[in-house]
Amino acid sequence: MSLLRKSLATLVVAGALTFSGPGPNWASAATACTKTYTVKPNDSWSRISDKVNVTMKALLAANKASTDTFLLIGDVICLPKSAKAQDTGSGALQLKPPAKRYSAKKSEAIIREIWPDDLDGRAVAIAKRESKLNAAAWNGCCVGLFQINWSSHKSWLKGMGITSAQQLLDARVNAKAGLAIYKRSNGWGAWE
């Protein structure tokens, strides 16, 4: 990123500068750009990759960018050829209420059963904060007891037999996935 663009982005983030028109047109500078996306308020590299169903690595590569590359509202960026618009257009997960419901007490018992004894107290506290121990909780991105971001984790969750966000509404499945995230992250970073 050029020093001028980084300085402008810093001023925008600080609120000292606003734009009334579109930002730089990255797409015109890219040679292999077949699809484009215009950055909207609250977008980030990961949110855009979720919206268009591509990995963040592919999105960054298509733009010769890194996670440190600033995005400004109105920037036009390249999308990989495999990019697809989301079915809902809203980016929200479309799930059905689960057939099996768990009480908060039962959800806590499942967490304590699955997580190691030295971690289960903190795990329960996080699940209380994230979902109020409601295994059926979900929002636009995150599912279940530990509010697992389906788009961010779906590629490796397949290895655990979890092939849809719907499965994460089961307390036992979510608790196992939460423990796997803890292990993959070497700590509580996913929830801090």
C-alpha positions as CSV (number, residue, x, y, z in Angstrom):
1,M,0.0,0.0,0.0
2,S,1.3,3.4,-0.8
3,L,2.2,5.8,1.9
4,L,-0.4,8.3,0.7
5,R,-3.2,5.7,0.7
6,K,-2.2,4.4,4.1
7,S,-2.2,8.0,5.5
8,L,-5.6,8.7,3.9
9,A,-7.0,5.4,5.3
10,T,-5.6,6.3,8.8
11,L,-7.4,9.7,8.6
12,V,-10.6,8.0,7.5
13,V,-10.5,5.6,10.4
14,A,-9.7,8.4,12.8
15,G,-12.7,10.3,11.5
16,A,-10.7,13.3,10.3
17,L,-11.4,12.7,6.7
18,T,-14.4,11.5,4.8
19,F,-15.0,10.6,1.1
20,S,-18.0,11.7,-0.9
21,G,-17.1,9.7,-4.0
22,P,-15.7,6.3,-4.7
23,G,-12.2,5.3,-3.6
24,P,-9.4,4.1,-5.9
25,N,-10.5,1.6,-8.6
26,W,-8.4,-1.4,-7.8
27,A,-10.2,-3.5,-10.4
28,S,-9.0,-1.4,-13.3
29,A,-5.4,-1.9,-12.2
30,A,-5.8,-5.7,-12.0
31,T,-5.2,-7.5,-15.2
32,A,-7.1,-10.7,-14.6
33,C,-10.2,-9.2,-12.9
34,T,-13.4,-10.7,-14.3
35,K,-15.7,-9.9,-11.4
36,T,-15.7,-6.9,-9.1
37,Y,-17.1,-5.9,-5.7
38,T,-17.6,-2.4,-4.3
39,V,-16.7,-2.0,-0.7
40,K,-19.6,-1.1,1.6
41,P,-19.8,0.2,5.2
42,N,-18.6,-2.3,7.8
43,D,-16.9,-4.5,5.1
44,S,-13.6,-6.2,5.8
45,W,-11.6,-8.7,3.8
46,S,-13.1,-11.6,5.8
47,R,-16.7,-10.3,5.5
48,I,-16.3,-9.8,1.8
49,S,-14.9,-13.3,1.4
50,D,-17.9,-14.7,3.4
51,K,-20.3,-12.7,1.2
52,V,-19.0,-14.0,-2.0
53,N,-18.2,-17.5,-0.8
54,V,-14.4,-17.6,-1.4
55,T,-11.5,-18.1,0.9
56,M,-9.9,-14.9,2.3
57,K,-6.6,-16.2,0.9
58,A,-8.1,-16.3,-2.7
59,L,-9.6,-12.8,-2.2
60,L,-6.4,-11.3,-1.0
61,A,-4.4,-13.0,-3.8
62,A,-6.9,-11.6,-6.5
63,N,-6.1,-8.1,-5.2
64,K,-2.4,-8.5,-4.5
65,A,-3.3,-7.5,-0.9
66,S,-2.7,-8.6,2.7
67,T,-4.8,-8.5,5.7
68,D,-3.1,-5.2,6.6
69,T,-4.3,-3.6,3.3
70,F,-6.9,-1.0,4.1
71,L,-10.3,-1.1,2.5
72,L,-12.2,2.2,2.1
73,I,-15.9,2.5,1.3
74,G,-16.3,2.8,-2.4
75,D,-13.1,0.9,-3.3
76,V,-13.7,-1.5,-6.2
77,I,-11.8,-4.8,-5.7
78,C,-11.3,-7.9,-7.8
79,L,-13.1,-11.1,-7.0
80,P,-11.8,-14.5,-7.8
81,K,-13.5,-16.3,-10.7
82,S,-15.1,-18.7,-8.3
83,A,-16.9,-15.9,-6.3
84,K,-20.6,-16.3,-6.0
85,A,-23.2,-13.9,-4.5
86,Q,-24.9,-15.3,-1.4
87,D,-28.4,-16.7,-1.9
88,T,-29.9,-14.4,0.7
89,G,-28.2,-11.2,-0.2
90,S,-28.1,-10.3,3.5
91,G,-25.2,-12.5,4.5
92,A,-27.2,-14.0,7.3
93,L,-27.3,-17.8,7.9
94,Q,-30.6,-19.3,7.1
95,L,-31.2,-22.1,9.6
96,K,-34.2,-24.0,10.9
97,P,-34.9,-24.3,14.6
98,P,-33.4,-27.5,15.8
99,A,-35.6,-30.6,16.4
100,K,-33.9,-31.2,19.8
101,R,-33.8,-28.4,22.4
102,Y,-31.4,-28.3,25.3
103,S,-32.0,-26.5,28.6
104,A,-29.2,-24.3,29.9
105,K,-28.5,-26.8,32.6
106,K,-28.2,-29.7,30.1
107,S,-26.0,-27.5,27.8
108,E,-23.7,-26.8,30.7
109,A,-23.5,-30.5,31.6
110,I,-22.6,-31.3,28.0
111,I,-19.8,-28.7,28.0
112,R,-18.4,-30.1,31.3
113,E,-18.5,-33.6,29.9
114,I,-16.7,-32.8,26.7
115,W,-14.1,-30.2,27.8
116,P,-11.2,-31.2,30.0
117,D,-11.7,-30.5,33.7
118,D,-9.1,-27.7,33.8
119,L,-10.9,-25.9,31.0
120,D,-14.5,-26.6,31.5
121,G,-15.2,-23.7,33.9
122,R,-13.9,-21.1,31.5
123,A,-15.7,-22.8,28.6
124,V,-19.0,-22.6,30.4
125,A,-18.4,-18.9,31.2
126,I,-17.7,-18.2,27.5
127,A,-20.8,-20.2,26.4
128,K,-22.9,-18.2,28.9
129,R,-21.5,-14.9,27.5
130,E,-21.8,-16.0,23.8
131,S,-25.2,-17.7,23.8
132,K,-26.6,-17.7,27.4
133,L,-26.1,-21.5,27.1
134,N,-28.8,-21.5,24.4
135,A,-27.6,-24.3,22.0
136,A,-30.2,-23.1,19.4
137,A,-28.8,-19.5,19.2
138,W,-27.6,-18.1,15.9
139,N,-27.1,-14.8,14.2
140,G,-25.8,-13.6,10.8
141,C,-22.6,-15.5,11.1
142,C,-22.3,-17.5,14.3
143,V,-24.0,-20.6,15.6
144,G,-24.7,-22.4,18.8
145,L,-23.3,-22.4,22.3
146,F,-19.9,-21.1,21.4
147,Q,-21.2,-18.9,18.6
148,I,-19.0,-20.6,16.0
149,N,-18.4,-18.6,12.8
150,W,-19.6,-21.1,10.2
151,S,-18.0,-19.4,7.2
152,S,-14.6,-19.1,8.9
153,H,-14.4,-22.7,10.1
154,K,-16.5,-24.8,7.7
155,S,-13.5,-26.0,5.6
156,W,-11.9,-27.8,8.5
157,L,-15.1,-28.7,10.4
158,K,-15.8,-31.1,7.5
159,G,-13.0,-33.3,8.9
160,M,-15.1,-33.6,12.1
161,G,-18.1,-34.6,10.1
162,I,-19.8,-31.2,10.4
163,T,-21.0,-30.4,6.9
164,S,-23.6,-27.7,7.7
165,A,-24.2,-24.8,10.1
166,Q,-27.4,-26.5,11.1
167,Q,-25.4,-29.3,12.8
168,L,-23.8,-26.7,15.1
169,L,-27.2,-26.1,16.7
170,D,-26.8,-29.4,18.6
171,A,-25.1,-28.7,22.0
172,R,-22.9,-31.8,21.8
173,V,-21.7,-31.0,18.3
174,N,-21.1,-27.4,19.1
175,A,-19.2,-28.2,22.3
176,K,-16.9,-30.6,20.4
177,A,-16.3,-28.0,17.7
178,G,-15.6,-25.3,20.3
179,L,-13.0,-27.5,21.9
180,A,-11.4,-28.2,18.5
181,I,-11.3,-24.4,17.9
182,Y,-9.6,-23.9,21.3
183,K,-7.0,-26.5,20.4
184,R,-6.4,-25.1,16.9
185,S,-6.0,-21.6,18.4
186,N,-3.8,-22.8,21.3
187,G,-6.1,-20.9,23.6
188,W,-9.2,-18.7,24.0
189,G,-8.3,-16.3,21.2
190,A,-11.3,-17.1,19.2
191,W,-13.6,-15.7,21.9
192,E,-11.4,-12.8,23.3
